[in-house]
Amino acid sequence: MKLKKQLPVLDGSSWMIGPNPDLSALGTAGKNPQECVDHHIFQGLDEKWHLWACIRNTPVGRVIYHWEADSLEQESWKQTGEMIRADRSAGECLNGGNGEQLMSPFVVFDNDQFYMFYSGTDIGDTGSSDDLHLTGAKGLCQMCLQTSPDGRTWTRHKNEEGFSRVFLGPGNVRDPSLIQIDGVWHMYYAGYTGDDRLNAGTYLRTSTNLVDWSDWKLVHYSEHFHHHPYMAESPAVVEKDGLYYLFLTENYQNGRTYVFCSDDPTDLGVEGSDDYDVNRYFVGIIPVAAPEIIVDEKTGQEYITTCIDLSGGVRMHRLKWVPRY
């Protein structure tokens, strides 16, 4: 039986959950306004809800900041003052010309602990690397990891080099989104191949232990929808009634996110492949930016976040699904 696609729609007005924090204690602000961008929400063992978000244009660059709440319906979550900053001794942001540039956290729970993945950006000059498929216009970039027994106290993962990274590339690696399918973790993330940042796409790696990851696979690419390196941002993948939905932000300020759908989590539409058809995968547009989809397991209510109000912070909507005709 062919599964029926659905369209995600906003249900009612949004409310502020992560107001833009005052980080003036970090130093003198730059010329660009401080903004909340990619973020993630998870529930801790104490049933508190946690929001971690990338704050860009701070006096030191990009940091990851924390809020918490008792309920997803709560407005203006508590700012704890906790933040994660780049640690160059752990191999993060080694190309220091742009300051600290930690980005896009995502947290999952497995093996009795929490795993937080985030972009550790550049590892410095790639030089004459033989791994040409990993290089990009901004150099070789990385996905990093921290773990926690309780979702509050975080420790950086250390690989054989003593670095927090779990894999490199392709290109400007960022914006992870994870789901578990048949016991295998699937991580979707943004990046690009070669030296041309117009080759922006959504990539997939898989793992059974969240530390050792497969090689990358391009699972979504479309010049029709994403004809700029920053028009294929913030992939979020969720499963709904047997189908897999990819949310991709094309524009932050206008809140324009495309939604694609497939019955195969390893194929979300790659333009140029023999069976690619835009209409086969495209579902519609939802007016949010860098969304995360959250389900309250107690009530079954679904929510979706947005940072369309970049200088204001992170907002929340209720989410519902309607038949797509």
Helices and strands as residue ranges (DSSP letters): E 6-19, G 24-26, E 35-43, E 49-58, E 61-69, E 78-84, G 88-90, G 96-98, E 100-101, E 103-110, E 113-122, G 132-134, E 141-148, E 155-156, E 165-168, E 174-181, E 184-192, E 200-207, E 217-220, E 233-240, E 243-251, E 256-262, H 278-281, E 282-286, E 293-295, E 302-306, E 313-323
